[in-house]
């Protein structure tokens, strides 16, 4: 299974402490699955990239959105485990543009996931998602 942590916006600096933390969690996750981070200049570029992903099954697309479903870490781990056990080849967690995902984009999602009612900076949201994916894998093992 491949996990992709994507975001729409400026590419993070390698000196950004949030990027360092995100990279650390992505590296830790790589023990459990192939993991990578991707940056896109806009939502159209993200969806164009997503459409080009060639797999036996379509990517599971999780858009981070304040209107999405909130889960505990245990519930999130159970969800991730079900995807893995059902043969998911690729799960893409995507943090949207500054003004949020469009209605069209939200309709393309497999899951809308909310990190809570607060608005987070992209760099902080990436760390939170990366950490929760890592935590989910540790819960599952």
DOVOPA-74344 format. One record per residue: residue number from 1; residue in three letters; x, y, z of N, C-alpha, C, O, CB in turn. Coordinates in steps of 0.02 Angstrom, whole numbers, plus 50000, padded with zeros to 5 digits. Glycine has a CB too. Layout:
<recs>
(NUM 'ALA' (X Y Z) (X Y Z) (X Y Z) (X Y Z) (X Y Z))
...
</recs>
This chain:
<recs>
(1 'UNK' (50042 49941 50000) (50000 50000 50000) (50044 50062 50000) (50097 50063 50032) (49952 50000 50061))
(2 'UNK' (50022 50112 49963) (50059 50175 49960) (50016 50230 49994) (49956 50235 49982) (50076 50194 49886))
(3 'UNK' (50049 50269 50036) (50017 50327 50068) (50049 50390 50039) (50110 50396 50038) (50024 50324 50146))
(4 'UNK' (50007 50436 50016) (50032 50500 49990) (50001 50555 50032) (49940 50558 50041) (50014 50509 49913))
(5 'UNK' (50043 50598 50057) (50021 50658 50093) (50031 50717 50046) (50087 50739 50034) (50060 50668 50162))
(6 'UNK' (49975 50741 50018) (49978 50795 49968) (49950 50859 49997) (49909 50859 50043) (49939 50775 49905))
(7 'UNK' (49974 50914 49970) (49944 50978 49988) (49947 51026 49930) (49991 51022 49886) (49980 51008 50049))
(8 'UNK' (49898 51070 49930) (49894 51122 49878) (49920 51186 49910) (49894 51209 49961) (49821 51130 49851))
(9 'UNK' (49970 51214 49879) (49999 51277 49905) (50074 51279 49892) (50100 51239 49852) (49986 51284 49980))
(10 'UNK' (50107 51325 49924) (50178 51333 49913) (50216 51272 49939) (50197 51241 49989) (50204 51396 49946))
(11 'UNK' (50269 51256 49905) (50312 51201 49924) (50348 51220 49989) (50377 51274 49994) (50364 51184 49867))
(12 'UNK' (50347 51175 50039) (50380 51192 50102) (50456 51195 50096) (50486 51159 50056) (50360 51142 50156))
(13 'UNK' (50486 51237 50135) (50559 51243 50137) (50587 51185 50178) (50557 51164 50227) (50581 51311 50168))
(14 'UNK' (50643 51159 50156) (50676 51104 50193) (50699 51126 50263) (50712 51084 50306) (50736 51077 50154))
(15 'UNK' (50703 51191 50273) (50723 51218 50338) (50663 51230 50384) (50672 51246 50443) (50762 51282 50329))
(16 'UNK' (50603 51223 50358) (50542 51234 50397) (50536 51179 50449) (50535 51120 50431) (50479 51235 50351))
(17 'UNK' (50533 51196 50514) (50529 51144 50565) (50468 51099 50558) (50470 51041 50577) (50528 51176 50634))
(18 'UNK' (50412 51126 50531) (50353 51085 50520) (50367 51033 50465) (50345 50976 50470) (50292 51128 50501))
(19 'UNK' (50404 51053 50414) (50422 51007 50360) (50468 50952 50387) (50463 50894 50367) (50454 51044 50301))
(20 'UNK' (50514 50971 50431) (50559 50922 50461) (50518 50870 50501) (50531 50810 50496) (50611 50958 50508))
(21 'UNK' (50469 50894 50539) (50428 50848 50579) (50386 50804 50533) (50379 50744 50546) (50382 50888 50627))
(22 'UNK' (50357 50833 50480) (50318 50794 50433) (50361 50739 50401) (50340 50682 50396) (50288 50839 50378))
(23 'UNK' (50420 50758 50380) (50466 50709 50349) (50484 50653 50398) (50489 50595 50378) (50530 50744 50326))
(24 'UNK' (50493 50670 50461) (50508 50620 50512) (50452 50568 50517) (50464 50508 50518) (50521 50653 50581))
(25 'UNK' (50389 50592 50519) (50333 50545 50524) (50324 50504 50460) (50307 50445 50463) (50268 50583 50540))
(26 'UNK' (50336 50536 50403) (50331 50498 50339) (50384 50443 50339) (50370 50387 50318) (50341 50546 50278))
(27 'UNK' (50443 50459 50362) (50496 50408 50366) (50477 50352 50413) (50488 50293 50398) (50563 50439 50388))
(28 'UNK' (50449 50369 50471) (50427 50318 50519) (50373 50274 50489) (50371 50213 50502) (50402 50350 50584))
(29 'UNK' (50328 50303 50450) (50273 50265 50418) (50299 50216 50366) (50266 50166 50351) (50223 50312 50387))
(30 'UNK' (50357 50231 50338) (50382 50189 50283) (50399 50118 50305) (50410 50075 50262) (50443 50221 50254))
(31 'UNK' (50401 50105 50369) (50409 50037 50394) (50345 49997 50379) (50348 49936 50370) (50424 50037 50470))
(32 'UNK' (50288 50031 50377) (50224 49998 50368) (50196 50002 50297) (50158 49958 50277) (50174 50029 50415))
(33 'UNK' (50215 50053 50260) (50189 50063 50192) (50236 50111 50156) (50275 50148 50187) (50116 50091 50193))
(34 'UNK' (50233 50109 50090) (50271 50158 50051) (50238 50226 50061) (50178 50233 50050) (50274 50138 49974))
(35 'UNK' (50276 50276 50083) (50248 50341 50099) (50287 50396 50063) (50348 50392 50055) (50249 50353 50175))
(36 'UNK' (50251 50448 50043) (50283 50505 50011) (50240 50567 50020) (50181 50563 50036) (50295 50490 49936))
(37 'UNK' (50272 50624 50009) (50237 50689 50011) (50240 50720 49942) (50289 50712 49906) (50269 50736 50064))
(38 'UNK' (50187 50754 49924) (50182 50788 49859) (50153 50857 49870) (50109 50867 49913) (50139 50747 49808))
(39 'UNK' (50176 50906 49831) (50150 50974 49833) (50123 50992 49764) (50151 50972 49713) (50206 51025 49855))
(40 'UNK' (50069 51031 49764) (50038 51051 49701) (50021 51125 49705) (50001 51150 49757) (49974 51010 49686))
(41 'UNK' (50029 51161 49649) (50019 51233 49649) (49945 51252 49654) (49928 51305 49679) (50048 51264 49586))
(42 'UNK' (49900 51206 49631) (49828 51220 49637) (49790 51154 49636) (49818 51101 49623) (49804 51267 49579))
(43 'UNK' (49725 51158 49649) (49683 51098 49652) (49680 51062 49584) (49678 51001 49582) (49613 51115 49675))
(44 'UNK' (49681 51101 49530) (49678 51070 49463) (49740 51027 49451) (49734 50972 49423) (49672 51124 49409))
(45 'UNK' (49798 51051 49471) (49860 51012 49463) (49857 50949 49506) (49880 50896 49484) (49921 51054 49483))
(46 'UNK' (49829 50954 49566) (49822 50895 49609) (49778 50843 49576) (49797 50785 49572) (49793 50915 49678))
(47 'UNK' (49719 50863 49551) (49673 50815 49521) (49700 50788 49455) (49686 50731 49437) (49605 50847 49511))
(48 'UNK' (49737 50828 49418) (49769 50803 49357) (49819 50748 49374) (49822 50697 49341) (49804 50860 49317))
(49 'UNK' (49859 50759 49426) (49907 50708 49450) (49869 50646 49473) (49888 50590 49456) (49951 50736 49508))
(50 'UNK' (49816 50656 49511) (49777 50600 49537) (49748 50558 49480) (49748 50497 49483) (49721 50625 49583))
(51 'UNK' (49724 50592 49428) (49695 50556 49371) (49747 50514 49334) (49730 50465 49301) (49663 50605 49322))
(52 'UNK' (49811 50533 49338) (49864 50496 49304) (49891 50437 49343) (49930 50398 49316) (49921 50543 49288))
(53 'UNK' (49870 50429 49405) (49895 50373 49445) (49866 50308 49418) (49805 50299 49416) (49876 50383 49520))
(54 'UNK' (49910 50263 49397) (49889 50200 49367) (49894 50144 49419) (49949 50127 49441) (49932 50183 49304))
(55 'UNK' (49839 50118 49438) (49835 50063 49485) (49780 50015 49463) (49739 50032 49420) (49823 50089 49558))
(56 'UNK' (49780 49955 49492) (49725 49909 49479) (49659 49937 49505) (49606 49926 49475) (49739 49839 49511))
(57 'UNK' (49663 49974 49560) (49604 50005 49589) (49617 50080 49595) (49674 50101 49601) (49587 49973 49660))
(58 'UNK' (49564 50120 49593) (49575 50192 49599) (49601 50210 49669) (49588 50175 49718) (49510 50230 49584))
(59 'UNK' (49637 50265 49671) (49663 50289 49735) (49605 50307 49781) (49553 50333 49759) (49709 50350 49725))
(60 'UNK' (49613 50293 49844) (49566 50316 49895) (49587 50387 49911) (49642 50400 49935) (49566 50270 49960))
(61 'UNK' (49542 50434 49897) (49558 50505 49904) (49525 50532 49966) (49464 50534 49972) (49535 50544 49842))
(62 'UNK' (49566 50554 50013) (49542 50583 50076) (49559 50657 50075) (49617 50677 50078) (49575 50547 50139))
(63 'UNK' (49507 50698 50070) (49517 50770 50070) (49506 50797 50141) (49455 50782 50173) (49469 50805 50020))
(64 'UNK' (49554 50835 50165) (49548 50866 50230) (49502 50926 50222) (49517 50972 50184) (49618 50886 50260))
(65 'UNK' (49447 50927 50259) (49396 50978 50252) (49361 50987 50319) (49344 50937 50351) (49346 50960 50195))
(66 'UNK' (49350 51048 50338) (49318 51062 50404) (49248 51033 50408) (49223 51022 50463) (49316 51136 50417))
(67 'UNK' (49216 51020 50351) (49148 50992 50351) (49150 50916 50352) (49097 50883 50350) (49109 51016 50291))
(68 'UNK' (49209 50887 50353) (49217 50815 50349) (49203 50779 50415) (49184 50810 50465) (49285 50798 50326))
(69 'UNK' (49214 50715 50413) (49203 50671 50470) (49261 50678 50519) (49319 50678 50499) (49195 50598 50447))
(70 'UNK' (49245 50683 50583) (49297 50683 50634) (49301 50613 50664) (49250 50580 50675) (49281 50736 50690))
(71 'UNK' (49362 50591 50677) (49373 50524 50704) (49423 50528 50761) (49466 50571 50764) (49398 50475 50649))
(72 'UNK' (49415 50481 50807) (49467 50472 50858) (49526 50437 50824) (49519 50411 50769) (49441 50431 50920))
(73 'UNK' (49583 50437 50857) (49641 50402 50830) (49626 50328 50820) (49648 50298 50771) (49702 50410 50875))
(74 'UNK' (49589 50298 50866) (49572 50227 50860) (49526 50214 50802) (49534 50165 50765) (49540 50202 50925))
(75 'UNK' (49476 50258 50792) (49430 50251 50735) (49467 50260 50670) (49455 50225 50621) (49373 50301 50741))
(76 'UNK' (49512 50309 50668) (49552 50321 50608) (49596 50260 50593) (49601 50239 50535) (49596 50383 50616))
(77 'UNK' (49626 50231 50644) (49667 50171 50634) (49624 50114 50607) (49646 50077 50562) (49701 50149 50700))
(78 'UNK' (49564 50105 50634) (49520 50052 50610) (49501 50064 50537) (49499 50017 50497) (49456 50048 50654))
(79 'UNK' (49487 50127 50519) (49471 50144 50450) (49530 50127 50404) (49521 50096 50352) (49452 50219 50443))
(80 'UNK' (49590 50149 50424) (49650 50136 50383) (49662 50060 50377) (49680 50036 50324) (49712 50170 50415))
(81 'UNK' (49653 50024 50431) (49661 49951 50430) (49612 49918 50383) (49630 49871 50347) (49653 49923 50499))
(82 'UNK' (49549 49941 50382) (49500 49914 50335) (49520 49926 50263) (49513 49883 50220) (49429 49944 50348))
(83 'UNK' (49546 49986 50249) (49568 50001 50181) (49624 49954 50161) (49624 49926 50106) (49590 50076 50175))
(84 'UNK' (49672 49946 50205) (49729 49902 50192) (49705 49830 50181) (49725 49797 50134) (49779 49904 50251))
(85 'UNK' (49661 49806 50226) (49638 49737 50222) (49593 49724 50162) (49587 49668 50138) (49600 49720 50285))
(86 'UNK' (49562 49777 50136) (49520 49771 50076) (49560 49779 50012) (49531 49781 49957) (49464 49822 50078))
(87 'UNK' (49626 49784 50018) (49669 49785 49959) (49682 49854 49929) (49702 49858 49871) (49640 49743 49908))
(88 'UNK' (49672 49907 49967) (49687 49974 49941) (49760 49977 49920) (49804 49957 49958) (49670 50029 49993))
(89 'UNK' (49772 50002 49861) (49841 50008 49837) (49870 50077 49853) (49930 50083 49865) (49844 49996 49763))
(90 'UNK' (49827 50128 49852) (49851 50196 49864) (49798 50236 49901) (49740 50237 49882) (49870 50231 49797))
(91 'UNK' (49820 50269 49954) (49777 50315 49991) (49811 50383 49988) (49870 50390 50007) (49764 50291 50065))
(92 'UNK' (49774 50433 49965) (49801 50501 49959) (49764 50545 50008) (49703 50554 50003) (49794 50527 49886))
(93 'UNK' (49801 50574 50055) (49774 50622 50102) (49793 50691 50075) (49853 50705 50067) (49802 50611 50176))
(94 'UNK' (49744 50734 50061) (49758 50798 50029) (49732 50856 50069) (49673 50859 50088) (49728 50799 49959))
(95 'UNK' (49776 50904 50080) (49759 50966 50113) (49748 51017 50058) (49791 51027 50015) (49816 50989 50164))
(96 'UNK' (49691 51049 50059) (49670 51091 50003) (49697 51161 50001) (49740 51180 50041) (49598 51095 50003))
(97 'UNK' (49673 51198 49952) (49695 51267 49944) (49672 51310 50003) (49630 51290 50043) (49668 51296 49878))
(98 'UNK' (49700 51370 50007) (49686 51415 50064) (49612 51430 50072) (49588 51438 50128) (49724 51480 50055))
(99 'UNK' (49576 51433 50016) (49504 51448 50021) (49461 51384 50025) (49400 51388 50018) (49482 51489 49961))
(100 'UNK' (49492 51327 50035) (49456 51264 50043) (49442 51229 49977) (49453 51256 49923) (49391 51276 50079))
(101 'UNK' (49418 51168 49983) (49401 51127 49924) (49336 51151 49894) (49290 51170 49931) (49398 51052 49942))
(102 'UNK' (49330 51149 49830) (49268 51167 49796) (49218 51110 49805) (49236 51055 49826) (49280 51180 49720))
(103 'UNK' (49156 51124 49789) (49103 51073 49793) (49119 51016 49745) (49108 50958 49762) (49034 51103 49777))
(104 'UNK' (49144 51032 49686) (49162 50981 49637) (49218 50936 49664) (49215 50875 49657) (49185 51014 49570))
(105 'UNK' (49268 50966 49696) (49323 50928 49725) (49297 50883 49781) (49316 50824 49785) (49378 50974 49752))
(106 'UNK' (49255 50910 49824) (49229 50870 49880) (49190 50809 49854) (49191 50756 49886) (49183 50912 49925))
(107 'UNK' (49156 50816 49798) (49118 50760 49770) (49164 50705 49744) (49142 50647 49738) (49072 50784 49714))
(108 'UNK' (49226 50722 49727) (49273 50672 49702) (49305 50632 49758) (49337 50581 49745) (49328 50707 49661))
(109 'UNK' (49297 50654 49820) (49331 50622 49876) (49298 50556 49895) (49237 50548 49891) (49331 50669 49936))
(110 'UNK' (49340 50509 49916) (49315 50447 49946) (49291 50463 50017) (49241 50436 50040) (49370 50392 49947))
(111 'UNK' (49329 50507 50050) (49313 50526 50120) (49332 50598 50130) (49386 50620 50109) (49351 50480 50170))
(112 'UNK' (49288 50636 50162) (49306 50703 50186) (49322 50694 50260) (49282 50669 50299) (49247 50755 50175))
(113 'UNK' (49382 50716 50279) (49406 50706 50347) (49420 50774 50378) (49454 50816 50348) (49469 50661 50348))
(114 'UNK' (49395 50784 50438) (49406 50847 50474) (49453 50834 50532) (49446 50785 50569) (49340 50877 50499))
(115 'UNK' (49502 50879 50540) (49546 50876 50598) (49517 50914 50657) (49549 50920 50710) (49615 50904 50580))
(116 'UNK' (49457 50940 50649) (49423 50978 50701) (49398 51044 50673) (49411 51061 50616) (49470 50990 50760))
(117 'UNK' (49362 51081 50714) (49331 51143 50690) (49381 51201 50681) (49364 51251 50648) (49278 51164 50737))
(118 'UNK' (49440 51195 50708) (49490 51248 50701) (49522 51247 50632) (49530 51193 50603) (49543 51243 50755))
(119 'UNK' (49540 51305 50607) (49577 51309 50545) (49651 51305 50562) (49676 51341 50605) (49561 51375 50506))
(120 'UNK' (49687 51261 50528) (49758 51252 50541) (49798 51276 50481) (49776 51271 50424) (49775 51179 50556))
(121 'UNK' (49857 51302 50494) (49904 51318 50439) (49920 51253 50402) (49922 51199 50433) (49969 51353 50466))
(122 'UNK' (49933 51258 50337) (49949 51198 50298) (50006 51159 50328) (50003 51098 50334) (49967 51218 50226))
(123 'UNK' (50059 51193 50348) (50117 51159 50375) (50101 51120 50438) (50125 51065 50449) (50174 51209 50389))
(124 'UNK' (50059 51149 50481) (50039 51115 50543) (49992 51057 50527) (49997 51003 50557) (50006 51165 50592))
(125 'UNK' (49945 51067 50481) (49899 51013 50462) (49937 50953 50433) (49919 50896 50447) (49848 51039 50411))
(126 'UNK' (49990 50967 50394) (50030 50911 50366) (50062 50871 50423) (50064 50809 50419) (50085 50938 50319))
(127 'UNK' (50088 50904 50474) (50118 50869 50530) (50065 50826 50565) (50077 50768 50581) (50150 50918 50581))
(128 'UNK' (50006 50855 50577) (49953 50819 50612) (49932 50757 50573) (49925 50703 50602) (49892 50865 50624))
(129 'UNK' (49922 50764 50508) (49901 50706 50467) (49956 50654 50466) (49942 50594 50475) (49885 50729 50394))
(130 'UNK' (50018 50674 50456) (50073 50626 50454) (50079 50589 50520) (50090 50528 50522) (50140 50662 50438))
(131 'UNK' (50072 50626 50575) (50077 50594 50641) (50019 50546 50652) (50029 50492 50680) (50077 50647 50697))
(132 'UNK' (49959 50564 50631) (49901 50520 50641) (49905 50457 50597) (49883 50404 50618) (49836 50558 50626))
(133 'UNK' (49933 50463 50538) (49943 50403 50497) (49993 50358 50531) (49983 50297 50535) (49968 50422 50425))
(134 'UNK' (50048 50387 50556) (50097 50346 50593) (50065 50315 50655) (50076 50256 50668) (50158 50390 50613))
(135 'UNK' (50027 50354 50692) (49993 50328 50752) (49946 50271 50733) (49942 50221 50769) (49955 50384 50789))
(136 'UNK' (49910 50279 50678) (49864 50226 50656) (49901 50161 50643) (49878 50108 50663) (49826 50248 50592))
(137 'UNK' (49958 50166 50609) (49997 50105 50596) (50022 50074 50661) (50023 50013 50668) (50057 50121 50551))
(138 'UNK' (50042 50115 50709) (50066 50087 50773) (50008 50055 50811) (50017 50004 50844) (50100 50141 50817))
(139 'UNK' (49949 50084 50808) (49890 50054 50839) (49875 49987 50807) (49860 49938 50841) (49828 50101 50834))
(140 'UNK' (49879 49985 50740) (49863 49923 50705) (49913 49868 50719) (49896 49809 50719) (49861 49936 50630))
(141 'UNK' (49976 49886 50732) (50026 49834 50747) (50027 49819 50820) (50065 49777 50843) (50095 49855 50723))
</recs>
